[in-house]
Amino acid sequence: MDMQVKTIGDLAAQPPEYRQLIEKIIISHAVNELYGAQVFDEPAIALAPTPYAKWLTCRVAMEEYGHHVRFRELGEQLGIAPAAMTPDAKQPLSIFEFPLETWEQFCVIKLLADLAEILQVEDLLTCTFHPLRNLARMTMPEEKFHAQFGRDFCTELCQTPAGKAAVQAAIDQYFPLLPAFFGRTGSKNNEAYRRWGIKQRSNEDMRADFLARARALVEDHLGLTLPAVA
Protein backbone atom coordinates (compact mmCIF):
# COMPACT_ATOMS: atom_id res chain seq x y z
CA MET A 1 0.00 0.00 0.00
CA ASP A 2 1.35 3.38 -1.02
CA MET A 3 1.36 5.24 2.29
CA GLN A 4 3.95 6.62 4.68
CA VAL A 5 3.20 7.52 8.30
CA LYS A 6 6.13 9.66 9.31
CA THR A 7 5.39 10.62 12.92
CA ILE A 8 3.67 9.27 15.99
CA GLY A 9 1.17 12.11 15.75
CA ASP A 10 0.24 11.05 12.21
CA LEU A 11 -0.77 7.58 13.39
CA ALA A 12 -4.03 8.80 14.94
CA ALA A 13 -5.34 9.74 11.49
CA GLN A 14 -4.78 6.25 10.06
CA PRO A 15 -7.43 3.52 9.71
CA PRO A 16 -8.18 1.49 12.85
CA GLU A 17 -6.78 -1.75 11.38
CA TYR A 18 -3.46 -0.09 10.64
CA ARG A 19 -3.22 1.37 14.16
CA GLN A 20 -4.11 -1.99 15.71
CA LEU A 21 -1.47 -3.82 13.68
CA ILE A 22 1.21 -1.31 14.68
CA GLU A 23 0.28 -1.64 18.34
CA LYS A 24 0.25 -5.44 18.07
CA ILE A 25 3.74 -5.67 16.65
CA ILE A 26 5.14 -3.21 19.20
CA ILE A 27 3.60 -5.17 22.09
CA SER A 28 4.97 -8.43 20.70
CA HIS A 29 8.51 -7.09 20.43
CA ALA A 30 8.39 -5.47 23.88
CA VAL A 31 7.15 -8.66 25.52
CA ASN A 32 9.53 -11.06 23.81
CA GLU A 33 12.63 -8.88 24.14
CA LEU A 34 11.99 -8.66 27.87
CA TYR A 35 11.20 -12.33 28.37
CA GLY A 36 14.13 -13.52 26.29
CA ALA A 37 16.51 -11.38 28.33
CA GLN A 38 15.03 -12.78 31.54
CA VAL A 39 15.11 -16.49 30.67
CA PHE A 40 18.18 -16.69 28.38
CA ASP A 41 20.55 -13.74 28.38
CA GLU A 42 20.78 -12.79 32.04
CA PRO A 43 21.00 -16.41 33.31
CA ALA A 44 23.72 -17.11 30.72
CA ILE A 45 26.09 -14.74 32.49
CA ALA A 46 26.52 -17.35 35.20
CA LEU A 47 27.11 -20.08 32.59
CA ALA A 48 29.80 -18.19 30.68
CA PRO A 49 33.15 -19.96 31.23
CA THR A 50 35.58 -17.01 31.24
CA PRO A 51 35.62 -13.35 32.31
CA TYR A 52 35.75 -12.36 28.62
CA ALA A 53 32.71 -14.49 27.82
CA LYS A 54 30.87 -13.08 30.83
CA TRP A 55 31.66 -9.54 29.71
CA LEU A 56 30.25 -10.11 26.24
CA THR A 57 27.22 -11.94 27.65
CA CYS A 58 26.56 -8.99 29.96
CA ARG A 59 26.60 -6.76 26.88
CA VAL A 60 24.11 -9.03 25.12
CA ALA A 61 21.80 -9.02 28.13
CA MET A 62 22.05 -5.25 28.46
CA GLU A 63 21.17 -4.75 24.81
CA GLU A 64 18.26 -7.19 24.89
CA TYR A 65 16.79 -5.37 27.89
CA GLY A 66 17.46 -2.16 25.98
CA HIS A 67 15.39 -3.42 23.05
CA HIS A 68 12.48 -3.96 25.40
CA VAL A 69 12.89 -0.46 26.79
CA ARG A 70 12.88 1.09 23.29
CA PHE A 71 9.78 -0.77 22.15
CA ARG A 72 8.02 -0.07 25.44
CA GLU A 73 8.80 3.63 25.17
CA LEU A 74 7.41 3.73 21.63
CA GLY A 75 4.33 1.88 22.84
CA GLU A 76 3.81 4.32 25.69
CA GLN A 77 4.01 7.21 23.22
CA LEU A 78 1.16 5.53 21.32
CA GLY A 79 -0.89 5.24 24.49
CA ILE A 80 -0.26 1.56 25.21
CA ALA A 81 -0.26 0.81 28.94
CA PRO A 82 3.15 -0.42 30.19
CA ALA A 83 1.48 -3.40 31.85
CA ALA A 84 0.24 -4.54 28.44
CA MET A 85 3.84 -4.88 27.25
CA THR A 86 4.93 -7.53 29.76
CA PRO A 87 4.89 -11.34 29.77
CA ASP A 88 2.14 -11.19 32.40
CA ALA A 89 -0.21 -9.64 29.83
CA LYS A 90 0.83 -11.51 26.68
CA GLN A 91 2.15 -15.03 26.26
CA PRO A 92 5.78 -14.96 25.04
CA LEU A 93 6.84 -16.97 22.01
CA SER A 94 7.32 -20.72 22.40
CA ILE A 95 11.03 -20.50 21.54
CA PHE A 96 11.57 -19.14 25.05
CA GLU A 97 10.14 -22.26 26.71
CA PHE A 98 13.43 -24.08 26.18
CA PRO A 99 15.08 -24.86 29.56
CA LEU A 100 18.52 -23.26 29.32
CA GLU A 101 21.10 -25.33 31.21
CA THR A 102 24.50 -25.04 29.49
CA TRP A 103 26.81 -22.52 27.89
CA GLU A 104 26.73 -24.48 24.63
CA GLN A 105 22.95 -24.19 24.52
CA PHE A 106 23.13 -20.43 24.99
CA CYS A 107 25.67 -20.08 22.19
CA VAL A 108 23.39 -22.06 19.87
CA ILE A 109 20.42 -19.88 20.87
CA LYS A 110 22.40 -16.79 19.91
CA LEU A 111 23.56 -18.46 16.68
CA LEU A 112 20.09 -19.47 15.51
CA ALA A 113 17.37 -17.60 17.41
CA ASP A 114 19.08 -14.26 16.88
CA LEU A 115 19.46 -15.09 13.20
CA ALA A 116 15.69 -15.58 13.15
CA GLU A 117 15.25 -12.23 14.90
CA ILE A 118 17.47 -10.54 12.31
CA LEU A 119 15.05 -11.67 9.60
CA GLN A 120 12.12 -10.24 11.57
CA VAL A 121 13.88 -6.91 12.04
CA GLU A 122 14.93 -6.85 8.38
CA ASP A 123 11.26 -6.98 7.45
CA LEU A 124 10.62 -3.74 9.38
CA LEU A 125 13.43 -1.71 7.82
CA THR A 126 11.08 -0.25 5.21
CA CYS A 127 7.95 -0.23 7.39
CA THR A 128 5.38 2.41 6.43
CA PHE A 129 5.25 3.58 10.07
CA HIS A 130 8.52 5.49 10.25
CA PRO A 131 8.97 5.47 14.06
CA LEU A 132 8.90 1.66 13.94
CA ARG A 133 11.18 1.65 10.89
CA ASN A 134 13.66 3.88 12.71
CA LEU A 135 13.56 1.64 15.78
CA ALA A 136 14.28 -1.41 13.61
CA ARG A 137 17.25 0.37 12.05
CA MET A 138 18.57 1.26 15.50
CA THR A 139 18.13 -2.31 16.73
CA MET A 140 19.62 -4.15 13.76
CA PRO A 141 23.36 -3.63 14.52
CA GLU A 142 22.86 -5.05 18.01
CA GLU A 143 20.92 -8.06 16.70
CA LYS A 144 23.77 -8.71 14.27
CA PHE A 145 26.25 -8.55 17.14
CA HIS A 146 24.22 -11.12 19.10
CA ALA A 147 24.13 -13.52 16.15
CA GLN A 148 27.87 -13.00 15.57
CA PHE A 149 28.41 -13.72 19.27
CA GLY A 150 26.73 -17.09 18.73
CA ARG A 151 28.71 -17.79 15.58
CA ASP A 152 32.04 -16.90 17.17
CA PHE A 153 31.56 -18.92 20.35
CA CYS A 154 30.09 -21.92 18.52
CA THR A 155 33.06 -21.83 16.16
CA GLU A 156 35.42 -21.77 19.14
CA LEU A 157 33.60 -24.64 20.87
CA CYS A 158 33.75 -26.77 17.72
CA GLN A 159 37.56 -26.78 17.81
CA THR A 160 37.44 -29.78 20.19
CA PRO A 161 35.54 -33.07 19.75
CA ALA A 162 33.73 -32.58 23.07
CA GLY A 163 32.74 -29.05 22.22
CA LYS A 164 31.58 -30.04 18.76
CA ALA A 165 29.43 -32.80 20.22
CA ALA A 166 27.92 -30.41 22.78
CA VAL A 167 27.08 -27.83 20.11
CA GLN A 168 25.50 -30.50 17.90
CA ALA A 169 23.43 -31.76 20.83
CA ALA A 170 22.24 -28.21 21.57
CA ILE A 171 21.30 -27.69 17.92
CA ASP A 172 19.37 -30.98 17.93
CA GLN A 173 17.48 -29.83 21.03
CA TYR A 174 16.76 -26.23 20.09
CA PHE A 175 16.51 -25.95 16.33
CA PRO A 176 13.16 -27.82 15.99
CA LEU A 177 11.49 -24.98 17.95
CA LEU A 178 12.56 -22.27 15.51
CA PRO A 179 10.54 -22.73 12.28
CA ALA A 180 7.35 -21.96 14.22
CA PHE A 181 8.88 -18.58 15.15
CA PHE A 182 7.82 -17.30 11.73
CA GLY A 183 4.14 -17.99 12.19
CA ARG A 184 1.60 -20.06 10.32
CA THR A 185 1.54 -20.62 6.59
CA GLY A 186 -1.22 -18.52 5.02
CA SER A 187 -1.50 -16.29 8.09
CA LYS A 188 -4.21 -13.64 7.85
CA ASN A 189 -2.25 -11.43 10.26
CA ASN A 190 0.80 -11.60 8.02
CA GLU A 191 -1.31 -10.80 4.97
CA ALA A 192 -2.64 -7.70 6.73
CA TYR A 193 0.86 -6.61 7.74
CA ARG A 194 1.99 -6.88 4.11
CA ARG A 195 -1.11 -5.18 2.74
CA TRP A 196 -0.39 -2.12 4.90
CA GLY A 197 3.34 -2.16 4.17
CA ILE A 198 4.28 -2.87 7.79
CA LYS A 199 6.01 -6.11 6.82
CA GLN A 200 7.33 -7.10 3.42
CA ARG A 201 7.44 -10.89 3.20
CA SER A 202 5.15 -13.83 3.86
CA ASN A 203 5.79 -16.16 6.79
CA GLU A 204 6.61 -18.89 4.30
CA ASP A 205 9.23 -16.82 2.50
CA MET A 206 10.87 -15.75 5.75
CA ARG A 207 10.95 -19.31 7.07
CA ALA A 208 12.54 -20.57 3.85
CA ASP A 209 15.15 -17.81 4.01
CA PHE A 210 15.89 -18.66 7.64
CA LEU A 211 16.30 -22.37 6.90
CA ALA A 212 18.73 -21.61 4.09
CA ARG A 213 20.81 -19.26 6.25
CA ALA A 214 20.74 -21.64 9.22
CA ARG A 215 21.88 -24.53 7.02
CA ALA A 216 24.79 -22.47 5.71
CA LEU A 217 25.84 -21.62 9.26
CA VAL A 218 25.47 -25.06 10.79
CA GLU A 219 26.52 -27.31 7.94
CA ASP A 220 28.83 -25.23 5.77
CA HIS A 221 30.52 -23.16 8.49
CA LEU A 222 30.46 -25.36 11.59
CA GLY A 223 30.52 -28.72 9.79
CA LEU A 224 27.58 -29.99 11.83
CA THR A 225 24.13 -31.29 10.92
CA LEU A 226 20.91 -29.29 10.89
CA PRO A 227 18.07 -31.53 12.07
CA ALA A 228 15.23 -32.24 9.68
CA VAL A 229 11.99 -30.51 10.68
CA ALA A 230 8.45 -30.67 9.35
C-alpha positions in Angstrom: 0.0 0.0 0.0 1.3 3.4 -1.0 1.4 5.2 2.3 3.9 6.6 4.7 3.2 7.5 8.3 6.1 9.7 9.3 5.4 10.6 12.9 3.7 9.3 16.0 1.2 12.1 15.7 0.2 11.0 12.2 -0.8 7.6 13.4 -4.0 8.8 14.9 -5.3 9.7 11.5 -4.8 6.3 10.1 -7.4 3.5 9.7 -8.2 1.5 12.9 -6.8 -1.7 11.4 -3.5 -0.1 10.6 -3.2 1.4 14.2 -4.1 -2.0 15.7 -1.5 -3.8 13.7 1.2 -1.3 14.7 0.3 -1.6 18.3 0.2 -5.4 18.1 3.7 -5.7 16.6 5.1 -3.2 19.2 3.6 -5.2 22.1 5.0 -8.4 20.7 8.5 -7.1 20.4 8.4 -5.5 23.9 7.1 -8.7 25.5 9.5 -11.1 23.8 12.6 -8.9 24.1 12.0 -8.7 27.9 11.2 -12.3 28.4 14.1 -13.5 26.3 16.5 -11.4 28.3 15.0 -12.8 31.5 15.1 -16.5 30.7 18.2 -16.7 28.4 20.6 -13.7 28.4 20.8 -12.8 32.0 21.0 -16.4 33.3 23.7 -17.1 30.7 26.1 -14.7 32.5 26.5 -17.4 35.2 27.1 -20.1 32.6 29.8 -18.2 30.7 33.1 -20.0 31.2 35.6 -17.0 31.2 35.6 -13.4 32.3 35.7 -12.4 28.6 32.7 -14.5 27.8 30.9 -13.1 30.8 31.7 -9.5 29.7 30.2 -10.1 26.2 27.2 -11.9 27.6 26.6 -9.0 30.0 26.6 -6.8 26.9 24.1 -9.0 25.1 21.8 -9.0 28.1 22.1 -5.2 28.5 21.2 -4.7 24.8 18.3 -7.2 24.9 16.8 -5.4 27.9 17.5 -2.2 26.0 15.4 -3.4 23.0 12.5 -4.0 25.4 12.9 -0.5 26.8 12.9 1.1 23.3 9.8 -0.8 22.1 8.0 -0.1 25.4 8.8 3.6 25.2 7.4 3.7 21.6 4.3 1.9 22.8 3.8 4.3 25.7 4.0 7.2 23.2 1.2 5.5 21.3 -0.9 5.2 24.5 -0.3 1.6 25.2 -0.3 0.8 28.9 3.2 -0.4 30.2 1.5 -3.4 31.8 0.2 -4.5 28.4 3.8 -4.9 27.3 4.9 -7.5 29.8 4.9 -11.3 29.8 2.1 -11.2 32.4 -0.2 -9.6 29.8 0.8 -11.5 26.7 2.2 -15.0 26.3 5.8 -15.0 25.0 6.8 -17.0 22.0 7.3 -20.7 22.4 11.0 -20.5 21.5 11.6 -19.1 25.1 10.1 -22.3 26.7 13.4 -24.1 26.2 15.1 -24.9 29.6 18.5 -23.3 29.3 21.1 -25.3 31.2 24.5 -25.0 29.5 26.8 -22.5 27.9 26.7 -24.5 24.6 22.9 -24.2 24.5 23.1 -20.4 25.0 25.7 -20.1 22.2 23.4 -22.1 19.9 20.4 -19.9 20.9 22.4 -16.8 19.9 23.6 -18.5 16.7 20.1 -19.5 15.5 17.4 -17.6 17.4 19.1 -14.3 16.9 19.5 -15.1 13.2 15.7 -15.6 13.1 15.3 -12.2 14.9 17.5 -10.5 12.3 15.0 -11.7 9.6 12.1 -10.2 11.6 13.9 -6.9 12.0 14.9 -6.9 8.4 11.3 -7.0 7.5 10.6 -3.7 9.4 13.4 -1.7 7.8 11.1 -0.2 5.2 7.9 -0.2 7.4 5.4 2.4 6.4 5.2 3.6 10.1 8.5 5.5 10.2 9.0 5.5 14.1 8.9 1.7 13.9 11.2 1.7 10.9 13.7 3.9 12.7 13.6 1.6 15.8 14.3 -1.4 13.6 17.3 0.4 12.0 18.6 1.3 15.5 18.1 -2.3 16.7 19.6 -4.2 13.8 23.4 -3.6 14.5 22.9 -5.1 18.0 20.9 -8.1 16.7 23.8 -8.7 14.3 26.3 -8.5 17.1 24.2 -11.1 19.1 24.1 -13.5 16.1 27.9 -13.0 15.6 28.4 -13.7 19.3 26.7 -17.1 18.7 28.7 -17.8 15.6 32.0 -16.9 17.2 31.6 -18.9 20.3 30.1 -21.9 18.5 33.1 -21.8 16.2 35.4 -21.8 19.1 33.6 -24.6 20.9 33.8 -26.8 17.7 37.6 -26.8 17.8 37.4 -29.8 20.2 35.5 -33.1 19.8 33.7 -32.6 23.1 32.7 -29.0 22.2 31.6 -30.0 18.8 29.4 -32.8 20.2 27.9 -30.4 22.8 27.1 -27.8 20.1 25.5 -30.5 17.9 23.4 -31.8 20.8 22.2 -28.2 21.6 21.3 -27.7 17.9 19.4 -31.0 17.9 17.5 -29.8 21.0 16.8 -26.2 20.1 16.5 -25.9 16.3 13.2 -27.8 16.0 11.5 -25.0 17.9 12.6 -22.3 15.5 10.5 -22.7 12.3 7.4 -22.0 14.2 8.9 -18.6 15.2 7.8 -17.3 11.7 4.1 -18.0 12.2 1.6 -20.1 10.3 1.5 -20.6 6.6 -1.2 -18.5 5.0 -1.5 -16.3 8.1 -4.2 -13.6 7.9 -2.3 -11.4 10.3 0.8 -11.6 8.0 -1.3 -10.8 5.0 -2.6 -7.7 6.7 0.9 -6.6 7.7 2.0 -6.9 4.1 -1.1 -5.2 2.7 -0.4 -2.1 4.9 3.3 -2.2 4.2 4.3 -2.9 7.8 6.0 -6.1 6.8 7.3 -7.1 3.4 7.4 -10.9 3.2 5.2 -13.8 3.9 5.8 -16.2 6.8 6.6 -18.9 4.3 9.2 -16.8 2.5 10.9 -15.8 5.7 10.9 -19.3 7.1 12.5 -20.6 3.8 15.2 -17.8 4.0 15.9 -18.7 7.6 16.3 -22.4 6.9 18.7 -21.6 4.1 20.8 -19.3 6.3 20.7 -21.6 9.2 21.9 -24.5 7.0 24.8 -22.5 5.7 25.8 -21.6 9.3 25.5 -25.1 10.8 26.5 -27.3 7.9 28.8 -25.2 5.8 30.5 -23.2 8.5 30.5 -25.4 11.6 30.5 -28.7 9.8 27.6 -30.0 11.8 24.1 -31.3 10.9 20.9 -29.3 10.9 18.1 -31.5 12.1 15.2 -32.2 9.7 12.0 -30.5 10.7 8.4 -30.7 9.3 
